[in-house]
Amino acid sequence: MSAVDEALTAQAKRLRDLLKVHASADTKAAKQLRGRALPPSAVAKKARAEAAAKRAAAREAAAAEARAAAKARAEIAAATRAAVATADAVTQQELGVLYWVGNDEVAEDHPRAVEYWRRAARAGNALARCRLGECYDLGAGGVVEDAEEAVRLFRLAADQGLAAAEYDLGVAYATGRGVARDDEEALRWFQRAADHGDDHARCHLPPGYGAPGATAAREETAPAPAARVDAPAPAAGFVAAIPAAVRDAPPPPRRRRSTRLAAARPPP
């Protein structure tokens, strides 16, 4: 073998040894990497577990918030019921108006309004009796139409001197709705309502019926009207925040003035 061949053989041997060293290093590095890194399926599984844990935590937080809100609402409702239970008749009547018309803070709720008027009527509030009577007269607010019950309530309020109830009672007698028709009785109640300031009642009185002498004679035998029953003073405390426009609102159920009296006006 010549010197040249020997040199080439030695160089080839050194190259092979060098390649072995590099291959060994690559293998070792690959093993180290595989020991640290997770396979793709394990990475996805871990991500799903973390997402599920976050969702569970969010659901628990939402549930805790809902429980706190429900507790707060229950406490407010209990306080409201306690306040309403001890409220006077004027307050009950005003709450009925508030729930009948509604506003930005209180949703319209006619059945609840009727319930407040019912409580106030039992306590003797004339306005509540009249408004509850109108609900029975019209079948409004979730109550079954009952003309006789309406007349009973109108009479209670009219005996307290409430002009609107006196007018409604006159309508009942003029039409025979809930009571036997009696034109003279209708005129008597229309006159009382007119004397107490009801303009609609004046429209159904014949000319000269309300002459000063006749009116004075009727007033001698008529019961004295209650003081400002158709404009009670605002209650303090629980309903102090009710707007004046709501407190002073007219009775929500509209009386059937035009339709019920069209065919049954008092005789001239």
Residue pairs with C-beta under 8 A, 6 or more apart in sequence:
1 9
38 46
83 237
83 238
84 91
84 92
84 95
84 116
84 238
87 95
87 235
87 238
87 239
88 123
88 235
89 119
89 120
89 123
89 124
89 125
89 128
90 120
90 125
90 232
90 233
90 234
90 235
91 235
91 237
91 238
91 239
92 116
92 117
92 119
92 120
92 123
92 125
92 128
93 116
93 117
93 120
93 125
93 127
93 128
93 131
93 232
94 234
94 235
94 239
94 242
94 246
94 247
95 113
95 116
95 239
95 242
96 113
96 114
96 115
96 116
96 117
96 120
96 128
96 131
97 113
97 131
97 246
97 247
97 249
97 252
98 106
98 113
98 239
98 242
98 246
99 106
99 108
99 109
99 110
99 112
99 113
99 116
100 108
100 110
100 113
100 141
100 252
101 108
101 246
101 249
101 252
102 108
102 109
103 243
103 246
110 140
110 141
110 142
111 141
111 142
113 141
113 252
114 132
114 135
114 141
114 142
114 143
116 128
117 128
117 131
117 132
117 135
118 128
118 132
119 128
120 127
120 128
121 128
121 129
121 132
121 153
121 156
124 160
125 232
126 156
126 157
126 160
126 161
126 162
126 165
126 226
126 229
126 230
127 157
127 162
127 229
127 230
127 232
127 251
129 153
129 154
129 156
129 157
129 160
129 162
129 165
130 153
130 154
130 157
130 162
130 164
130 165
130 168
130 251
131 251
131 252
131 253
132 153
133 149
133 150
133 151
133 152
133 153
133 154
133 157
133 165
133 168
134 140
134 150
134 168
134 251
134 253
134 255
135 141
135 143
135 253
136 143
136 144
136 145
136 146
136 147
136 149
136 150
136 153
137 145
137 147
137 150
137 168
137 177
137 178
137 253
137 255
137 256
138 145
138 253
138 254
138 256
139 145
140 253
141 253
146 178
147 172
147 177
147 178
148 178
148 179
149 178
150 168
150 172
150 178
151 169
151 172
151 177
151 178
151 179
153 165
154 165
154 168
154 169
154 172
155 165
155 169
156 165
157 164
157 165
157 229
158 165
158 166
158 168
158 169
158 189
158 192
159 223
160 225
160 226
160 229
161 196
161 223
161 224
161 225
161 226
161 229
162 196
162 225
162 226
162 229
162 230
163 192
163 193
163 196
163 197
163 198
163 201
163 230
164 193
164 198
164 230
164 251
164 255
166 189
166 190
166 192
166 193
166 196
166 198
166 201
167 189
167 190
167 193
167 198
167 200
167 201
167 255
168 255
169 189
170 186
170 187
170 188
170 189
170 190
170 193
170 201
170 204
171 177
171 186
171 255
171 256
171 257
171 260
171 261
172 178
172 179
172 186
173 179
173 181
173 182
173 183
173 185
173 186
173 189
174 181
174 183
174 186
174 190
174 204
174 261
174 264
174 265
174 266
175 181
175 260
175 261
175 263
175 264
176 264
177 260
181 264
183 266
183 267
186 204
186 266
187 205
187 206
187 209
187 266
188 218
189 201
190 201
190 202
190 204
190 205
190 266
191 201
191 205
191 209
191 210
191 215
191 218
192 201
192 218
192 222
193 200
193 201
194 201
194 202
194 205
194 210
195 210
195 215
195 219
196 225
196 230
200 257
202 210
204 261
204 265
204 266
205 266
206 266
206 267
206 268
207 268
231 248
234 240
234 242
234 244
234 247
239 247
